[in-house]
Amino acid sequence: MVARVTERAQTEKKEQWWALAANPSIQSLVHVATKLLSELDEDWATVENSAGWSKAHTAIGHVLSSLPRLGQCEASQALWAVHVHRRQIPATLRSELFGEAA
C-alpha cells in the first residue's frame, strides 16, 4: 500500500494546487503541516476523534510526512490533503499556506 500511495503522490498532480506547489517555501511549509497532522493521527484514522487525518487522507498524509522532502507533485497532493484539515494546523502556518488565519 505504501508503495502505491508513494507512486501516486509522485505522479498524480493536483491541478488546483499545482502553481502554488512550485514554490520551494510552500513545499517546505506544507511538509511541516503534513508532519503536524500525522503526529495528531497516531491511530491512522481508525478512531473517529477529529484529530489528524481523516480515513480518506490518512495514507497519503502519513506517506507524505515520512518523505525527506516534497517536490512539486508531492506538494500539490499535500496541499490538497492539508487544506481539508487546515483548521488543525497553527493559524500562522495556515495563513502562509492558504492566506487565511481564522
Secondary structure as a PSIPRED ss2 file (coil, helix, strand):
# PSIPRED VFORMAT (PSIPRED V4.0)

   1 M C   1.000  0.000  0.000
   2 V H   0.000  1.000  0.000
   3 A H   0.000  1.000  0.000
   4 R H   0.000  1.000  0.000
   5 V H   0.000  1.000  0.000
   6 T H   0.000  1.000  0.000
   7 E H   0.000  1.000  0.000
   8 R H   0.000  1.000  0.000
   9 A H   0.000  1.000  0.000
  10 Q H   0.000  1.000  0.000
  11 T H   0.000  1.000  0.000
  12 E C   1.000  0.000  0.000
  13 K C   1.000  0.000  0.000
  14 K C   1.000  0.000  0.000
  15 E H   0.000  1.000  0.000
  16 Q H   0.000  1.000  0.000
  17 W H   0.000  1.000  0.000
  18 W H   0.000  1.000  0.000
  19 A H   0.000  1.000  0.000
  20 L H   0.000  1.000  0.000
  21 A H   0.000  1.000  0.000
  22 A C   1.000  0.000  0.000
  23 N C   1.000  0.000  0.000
  24 P H   0.000  1.000  0.000
  25 S H   0.000  1.000  0.000
  26 I H   0.000  1.000  0.000
  27 Q H   0.000  1.000  0.000
  28 S H   0.000  1.000  0.000
  29 L H   0.000  1.000  0.000
  30 V H   0.000  1.000  0.000
  31 H H   0.000  1.000  0.000
  32 V H   0.000  1.000  0.000
  33 A H   0.000  1.000  0.000
  34 T H   0.000  1.000  0.000
  35 K H   0.000  1.000  0.000
  36 L H   0.000  1.000  0.000
  37 L H   0.000  1.000  0.000
  38 S H   0.000  1.000  0.000
  39 E H   0.000  1.000  0.000
  40 L H   0.000  1.000  0.000
  41 D C   1.000  0.000  0.000
  42 E C   1.000  0.000  0.000
  43 D C   1.000  0.000  0.000
  44 W C   1.000  0.000  0.000
  45 A C   1.000  0.000  0.000
  46 T C   1.000  0.000  0.000
  47 V C   1.000  0.000  0.000
  48 E C   1.000  0.000  0.000
  49 N C   1.000  0.000  0.000
  50 S C   1.000  0.000  0.000
  51 A C   1.000  0.000  0.000
  52 G C   1.000  0.000  0.000
  53 W C   1.000  0.000  0.000
  54 S C   1.000  0.000  0.000
  55 K C   1.000  0.000  0.000
  56 A C   1.000  0.000  0.000
  57 H C   1.000  0.000  0.000
  58 T H   0.000  1.000  0.000
  59 A H   0.000  1.000  0.000
  60 I H   0.000  1.000  0.000
  61 G H   0.000  1.000  0.000
  62 H H   0.000  1.000  0.000
  63 V H   0.000  1.000  0.000
  64 L H   0.000  1.000  0.000
  65 S H   0.000  1.000  0.000
  66 S H   0.000  1.000  0.000
  67 L C   1.000  0.000  0.000
  68 P C   1.000  0.000  0.000
  69 R C   1.000  0.000  0.000
  70 L C   1.000  0.000  0.000
  71 G C   1.000  0.000  0.000
  72 Q H   0.000  1.000  0.000
  73 C H   0.000  1.000  0.000
  74 E H   0.000  1.000  0.000
  75 A H   0.000  1.000  0.000
  76 S H   0.000  1.000  0.000
  77 Q H   0.000  1.000  0.000
  78 A H   0.000  1.000  0.000
  79 L H   0.000  1.000  0.000
  80 W H   0.000  1.000  0.000
  81 A H   0.000  1.000  0.000
  82 V H   0.000  1.000  0.000
  83 H H   0.000  1.000  0.000
  84 V H   0.000  1.000  0.000
  85 H C   1.000  0.000  0.000
  86 R H   0.000  1.000  0.000
  87 R H   0.000  1.000  0.000
  88 Q H   0.000  1.000  0.000
  89 I C   1.000  0.000  0.000
  90 P C   1.000  0.000  0.000
  91 A H   0.000  1.000  0.000
  92 T H   0.000  1.000  0.000
  93 L H   0.000  1.000  0.000
  94 R H   0.000  1.000  0.000
  95 S H   0.000  1.000  0.000
  96 E H   0.000  1.000  0.000
  97 L H   0.000  1.000  0.000
  98 F H   0.000  1.000  0.000
  99 G C   1.000  0.000  0.000
 100 E C   1.000  0.000  0.000
 101 A C   1.000  0.000  0.000
 102 A C   1.000  0.000  0.000
